[in-house]
Amino acid sequence: SRLGNFRIADLQKLLWDEKKLFEYWTPIASLVLTEDYPIYNSLMKRYPGSLSGSWKSHETRARKFLADHRQLRTKVLNQLKKGPLQVGGFAEHLPKKSLDGWTPASTVSRMLFHLHMTGDIMVVGHQGNQNLWGLTDTFLPDWVERKEVSEEEYERQAAQRAILALGISTASEINYYFVRGRYKNLKTTLAKLVEEGEIHRIDIDGMGKKEERYVHSKDLSLLQSVSKDFEPRMSFIAPFDNLIAGRQRTNRLFGFDYVHEQFLPKEKRRYGTYVLPILWGEELIGRADMRLDKQSQTLEIISLHAQPSTPDDKEIPSKIKETMEQFGEFLGTRQVAYSSRVPRAWRSALH
């Protein structure tokens, strides 16, 4: 959603034709750069040993599953040698309903997940809303560097990428951000990067000193110029966007407490089922709950909620309307329809 009204055809081209992007879990299903394959390859080759921290229990279960289902692994890989398949195309697949709506239910689905994590297979296309699985060695182009970086070098690269993305961050924020729960020696890695001058310790007034914070050497100049030539824009932030992935950090920086209410029972939801935070400039000013009615080609705005700290700025509702219309256009709708559940100060501009 941060990209705005992009062309789906461009994304498909990057994924399946040019193969400059591929799908991997970092820590959820994500699109990552193929040029960074050596970083992910390091995780793949060590899986499930590359898991740590909160993923530790998953490592134990993964080892047991792979040990108990060696024959199934061989059968799945042999079938993929004949060509890509959906999960239902495997002879051993027996459809089962997931107990929690999240964990793969069938044994074949779970095997596909683990083989994806080990790098033996990857998503090579989509048919409807299902993945098409294929062998990694067959799908990846020849120009992809397949070397495996050492665990130490992996942590160096991953930690620096996280710090550059976050701007200023603590060790716990780095571990949660990229790549979540996949560091074995993060404290040692950060100490070496400080010693080498790649990153620097930094204090922030009012933020306390419970944990050390770091900034990358490449960003030192930005500390003095970050506010220059800044033009705010509005975006709807997807619920799994990295900007709000760390709940504590989001709350501390923006005073914005985001909960994934789609995982809560209906009676416990405060804002809606699939709520998108509204980013205006450098502030999260509200939330939008919406749904797409495909039959009437309408983007229905079920409710809008403003943060208590949202400034009384007449430009905000007009920007919301403009951004909603762009979002509706991206989804292929004919119209945007607002319910009465919008802040009083925004109603005249929206209806």
C-alpha positions as CSV (number, residue, x, y, z in Angstrom):
1,S,0.0,0.0,0.0
2,R,3.0,2.3,0.5
3,L,3.7,2.1,-3.2
4,G,0.4,3.6,-4.2
5,N,-1.3,2.9,-7.5
6,F,1.3,0.5,-9.1
7,R,0.6,-1.8,-12.0
8,I,0.1,-5.5,-11.0
9,A,1.6,-6.4,-14.4
10,D,4.9,-4.8,-13.4
11,L,5.1,-6.8,-10.2
12,Q,4.3,-10.0,-12.1
13,K,7.1,-9.2,-14.6
14,L,9.6,-8.7,-11.7
15,L,8.6,-12.0,-10.1
16,W,8.1,-14.4,-12.9
17,D,9.8,-13.0,-16.0
18,E,12.8,-11.0,-14.9
19,K,13.0,-12.9,-11.6
20,K,14.4,-9.9,-9.7
21,L,12.1,-10.7,-6.7
22,F,11.2,-14.0,-5.0
23,E,9.1,-15.0,-2.1
24,Y,10.6,-16.0,1.3
25,W,9.7,-15.9,4.9
26,T,11.4,-12.9,6.6
27,P,9.7,-13.6,9.1
28,I,6.4,-13.8,7.2
29,A,5.7,-14.4,3.5
30,S,7.5,-11.5,1.8
31,L,8.9,-10.4,-1.5
32,V,12.7,-10.0,-1.3
33,L,15.4,-9.1,-3.8
34,T,16.9,-11.9,-5.8
35,E,20.3,-10.1,-5.8
36,D,20.3,-10.7,-2.0
37,Y,20.0,-14.4,-2.4
38,P,23.3,-15.2,-0.7
39,I,21.9,-13.7,2.6
40,Y,18.8,-15.9,2.4
41,N,20.8,-18.9,1.2
42,S,22.8,-18.8,4.4
43,L,19.5,-19.1,6.4
44,M,18.2,-21.8,4.1
45,K,21.3,-24.0,4.3
46,R,21.3,-23.9,8.1
47,Y,17.5,-24.3,8.6
48,P,16.2,-25.2,11.1
49,G,19.4,-24.5,12.9
50,S,19.2,-20.9,11.7
51,L,16.2,-20.3,14.0
52,S,16.7,-18.8,17.5
53,G,15.0,-16.9,20.2
54,S,11.2,-17.0,19.9
55,W,11.6,-19.4,17.0
56,K,13.4,-22.0,19.1
57,S,10.3,-24.2,19.7
58,H,9.7,-24.2,15.9
59,E,13.2,-25.5,15.4
60,T,12.6,-28.5,17.6
61,R,9.3,-29.3,15.8
62,A,10.9,-28.8,12.3
63,R,13.7,-31.2,13.1
64,K,11.3,-33.8,14.2
65,F,9.0,-33.4,11.3
66,L,11.8,-33.6,8.7
67,A,13.2,-36.6,10.4
68,D,9.9,-38.4,10.6
69,H,9.0,-37.7,6.9
70,R,12.1,-38.3,5.0
71,Q,10.3,-40.5,2.4
72,L,7.7,-37.8,1.8
73,R,10.4,-35.2,1.3
74,T,11.9,-37.5,-1.4
75,K,8.5,-38.1,-3.1
76,V,7.7,-34.4,-3.2
77,L,11.0,-33.4,-4.7
78,N,10.7,-36.2,-7.3
79,Q,7.3,-35.0,-8.4
80,L,8.6,-31.5,-8.8
81,K,11.3,-32.7,-11.1
82,K,8.5,-33.3,-13.6
83,G,7.3,-29.7,-13.3
84,P,5.7,-27.1,-10.9
85,L,2.6,-28.2,-8.9
86,Q,0.0,-26.7,-6.6
87,V,-0.4,-28.4,-3.2
88,G,-3.4,-30.3,-4.5
89,G,-1.3,-31.7,-7.4
90,F,0.8,-34.0,-5.1
91,A,-0.3,-37.6,-4.9
92,E,0.1,-37.7,-1.2
93,H,-2.0,-34.6,-0.4
94,L,-5.0,-35.1,1.8
95,P,-6.9,-31.8,2.3
96,K,-7.5,-31.0,6.0
97,K,-8.9,-27.9,7.7
98,S,-6.4,-26.0,9.7
99,L,-7.2,-25.9,13.4
100,D,-6.0,-22.3,13.9
101,G,-6.4,-20.9,10.3
102,W,-2.7,-20.3,10.2
103,T,-0.7,-23.5,10.5
104,P,-0.7,-25.7,7.4
105,A,-3.0,-28.6,8.1
106,S,-2.0,-31.3,5.7
107,T,1.3,-33.2,5.9
108,V,2.2,-32.2,2.3
109,S,1.5,-28.5,3.0
110,R,3.8,-28.6,6.0
111,M,6.5,-30.4,4.0
112,L,6.2,-27.7,1.3
113,F,6.7,-25.0,4.0
114,H,9.8,-26.7,5.3
115,L,11.3,-27.3,1.9
116,H,10.7,-23.6,1.1
117,M,12.6,-22.7,4.2
118,T,15.5,-25.0,3.3
119,G,15.6,-23.5,-0.2
120,D,15.0,-26.7,-2.0
121,I,11.8,-25.3,-3.5
122,M,10.3,-21.9,-4.1
123,V,7.1,-20.2,-5.3
124,V,7.4,-20.1,-9.1
125,G,3.9,-18.7,-9.8
126,H,0.4,-18.3,-8.6
127,Q,-2.8,-19.9,-9.8
128,G,-5.8,-18.2,-8.3
129,N,-4.9,-17.7,-4.7
130,Q,-2.7,-20.7,-4.5
131,N,1.1,-21.0,-4.8
132,L,2.7,-22.9,-7.6
133,W,5.7,-24.7,-6.3
134,G,8.9,-25.6,-8.3
135,L,12.5,-26.6,-7.7
136,T,14.8,-23.7,-6.8
137,D,17.6,-25.0,-9.0
138,T,15.3,-25.1,-12.0
139,F,13.6,-21.7,-11.4
140,L,16.5,-19.4,-10.4
141,P,18.3,-17.8,-13.4
142,D,22.0,-18.5,-13.9
143,W,23.0,-14.9,-12.9
144,V,21.9,-15.5,-9.3
145,E,24.9,-15.8,-7.0
146,R,24.4,-19.0,-5.0
147,K,27.2,-18.7,-2.5
148,E,26.5,-19.3,1.1
149,V,27.9,-16.5,3.4
150,S,29.2,-17.5,6.8
151,E,27.0,-17.1,9.9
152,E,29.2,-14.2,11.0
153,E,29.0,-12.4,7.7
154,Y,25.2,-13.0,7.5
155,E,24.7,-11.3,10.9
156,R,26.9,-8.4,9.9
157,Q,24.9,-7.7,6.7
158,A,21.5,-8.3,8.2
159,A,22.1,-6.1,11.3
160,Q,23.4,-3.2,9.1
161,R,20.4,-3.5,6.8
162,A,18.0,-3.4,9.8
163,I,19.7,-0.4,11.3
164,L,19.7,1.5,8.0
165,A,16.0,0.7,7.6
166,L,15.0,1.7,11.1
167,G,17.2,4.8,11.3
168,I,18.0,4.4,15.0
169,S,17.4,1.1,16.7
170,T,18.1,-1.2,19.7
171,A,19.3,-4.7,19.6
172,S,15.9,-6.1,20.3
173,E,14.4,-3.9,17.5
174,I,17.0,-5.2,15.1
175,N,16.3,-8.8,16.0
176,Y,12.5,-8.3,15.6
177,Y,12.9,-6.3,12.3
178,F,15.2,-8.1,9.9
179,V,15.6,-11.0,9.9
180,R,13.3,-11.7,12.9
181,G,14.6,-14.2,15.4
182,R,17.4,-15.4,13.1
183,Y,20.5,-14.0,15.1
184,K,22.7,-16.2,17.2
185,N,25.3,-13.7,18.3
186,L,23.8,-10.2,17.8
187,K,25.4,-8.5,20.7
188,T,28.8,-9.6,19.6
189,T,28.1,-8.6,16.0
190,L,27.0,-5.1,17.1
191,A,30.1,-4.7,19.3
192,K,32.3,-5.5,16.4
193,L,30.5,-3.1,14.0
194,V,30.9,-0.3,16.6
195,E,34.6,-1.1,17.0
196,E,35.0,-1.0,13.2
197,G,33.1,2.3,12.9
198,E,30.3,0.9,10.8
199,I,27.7,1.8,13.4
200,H,27.6,4.2,16.4
201,R,26.0,4.3,19.7
202,I,23.6,7.2,20.2
203,D,21.4,8.6,23.0
204,I,17.9,10.1,22.5
205,D,16.6,12.6,25.0
206,G,13.5,11.3,26.8
207,M,13.8,7.7,25.5
208,G,15.7,6.3,28.5
209,K,18.9,4.2,28.4
210,K,17.5,0.8,29.2
211,E,19.0,-0.5,25.9
212,E,21.8,1.0,23.8
213,R,20.7,2.5,20.5
214,Y,22.6,2.5,17.2
215,V,22.8,4.5,14.1
216,H,24.7,3.6,10.9
217,S,27.7,5.7,9.9
218,K,26.0,6.3,6.5
219,D,23.2,8.1,8.3
220,L,25.2,10.4,10.5
221,S,24.8,13.3,8.1
222,L,21.0,12.8,8.1
223,L,20.8,13.6,11.8
224,Q,21.4,17.2,10.9
225,S,19.4,17.4,7.7
226,V,16.5,15.1,8.2
227,S,13.9,17.9,8.4
228,K,15.1,19.8,5.4
229,D,13.0,19.7,2.2
230,F,10.5,17.3,3.8
231,E,7.1,17.2,2.1
232,P,4.5,15.1,3.9
233,R,2.4,12.6,1.9
234,M,-0.4,10.3,2.8
235,S,-0.3,6.5,2.7
236,F,-2.4,3.7,4.0
237,I,-0.2,1.2,5.8
238,A,-0.8,-2.5,5.4
239,P,-1.3,-4.4,8.7
240,F,1.9,-6.4,8.1
241,D,4.1,-3.4,7.0
242,N,7.4,-3.3,8.7
243,L,6.7,0.3,9.9
244,I,4.2,-1.0,12.4
245,A,5.5,-4.6,12.9
246,G,7.2,-3.8,16.2
247,R,4.3,-2.8,18.4
248,Q,6.4,-1.4,21.3
249,R,8.5,0.7,18.9
250,T,5.5,2.0,17.0
251,N,3.8,3.0,20.3
252,R,7.0,4.7,21.6
253,L,7.7,6.6,18.4
254,F,4.2,7.5,17.2
255,G,2.0,7.1,20.3
256,F,0.1,4.6,18.1
257,D,-0.9,1.2,19.5
258,Y,-1.7,-1.2,16.7
259,V,-3.3,-4.6,17.3
260,H,-4.0,-7.2,14.6
261,E,-7.8,-7.3,15.4
262,Q,-8.5,-9.8,12.5
263,F,-7.1,-12.4,14.9
264,L,-9.5,-11.4,17.7
265,P,-13.1,-12.6,18.2
266,K,-15.5,-10.1,16.7
267,E,-16.8,-8.9,20.1
268,K,-13.2,-7.9,21.1
269,R,-12.5,-5.8,18.1
270,R,-12.3,-2.0,18.7
271,Y,-11.6,-0.6,15.2
272,G,-12.5,-3.4,12.7
273,T,-11.4,-6.6,11.0
274,Y,-8.6,-5.5,8.7
275,V,-7.6,-2.0,9.8
276,L,-5.1,0.1,7.9
277,P,-3.2,2.8,9.8
278,I,-3.2,6.2,8.0
279,L,0.3,7.8,7.7
280,W,0.4,11.6,7.1
281,G,3.9,12.9,6.9
282,E,5.7,11.6,10.0
283,E,2.6,10.9,12.0
284,L,0.1,8.0,12.2
285,I,-3.1,10.1,12.4
286,G,-5.8,7.5,12.2
287,R,-7.1,4.1,11.1
288,A,-9.3,2.9,8.2
289,D,-11.5,-0.2,8.1
290,M,-12.7,-1.0,4.6
291,R,-13.9,-3.7,2.3
292,L,-14.1,-4.3,-1.4
293,D,-17.5,-5.1,-2.8
294,K,-16.6,-6.8,-6.1
295,Q,-20.1,-7.2,-7.3
296,S,-20.9,-3.4,-7.1
297,Q,-17.2,-2.5,-7.7
298,T,-17.3,-0.3,-4.6
299,L,-14.6,0.4,-2.0
300,E,-16.7,0.6,1.1
301,I,-15.2,2.6,4.0
302,I,-16.8,0.9,7.0
303,S,-15.2,3.3,9.5
304,L,-12.5,5.9,10.0
305,H,-10.9,6.7,13.3
306,A,-8.7,9.8,14.1
307,Q,-6.0,9.7,16.7
308,P,-6.5,12.1,19.7
309,S,-3.3,13.9,18.7
310,T,-4.4,14.4,15.1
311,P,-4.0,18.1,14.2
312,D,-7.0,20.1,13.2
313,D,-5.9,20.5,9.6
314,K,-8.4,20.9,6.8
315,E,-5.9,19.4,4.4
316,I,-6.1,16.0,6.1
317,P,-9.7,14.9,5.2
318,S,-9.2,16.1,1.6
319,K,-6.0,14.1,1.4
320,I,-7.8,11.1,2.8
321,K,-10.4,11.4,0.2
322,E,-7.8,11.7,-2.6
323,T,-5.8,8.8,-1.3
324,M,-9.0,6.6,-1.0
325,E,-9.9,7.4,-4.6
326,Q,-6.4,6.4,-5.7
327,F,-6.7,3.2,-3.7
328,G,-10.1,2.5,-5.2
329,E,-8.7,3.0,-8.7
330,F,-5.9,0.6,-7.9
331,L,-8.4,-2.0,-6.9
332,G,-10.5,-1.4,-10.0
333,T,-13.5,0.0,-8.3
334,R,-16.1,2.5,-9.8
335,Q,-16.7,4.4,-6.5
336,V,-15.8,4.9,-2.9
337,A,-18.6,4.9,-0.4
338,Y,-18.3,6.2,3.2
339,S,-20.4,5.1,6.1
340,S,-21.5,7.5,8.8
341,R,-18.7,6.2,11.1
342,V,-16.1,8.9,10.3
343,P,-14.8,11.7,12.6
344,R,-17.1,14.7,12.7
345,A,-14.3,17.1,11.6
346,W,-13.8,15.0,8.4
347,R,-17.4,14.4,7.3
348,S,-18.0,17.4,5.1
349,A,-14.9,16.8,3.0
350,L,-15.6,13.0,2.6
351,H,-19.3,12.8,1.9
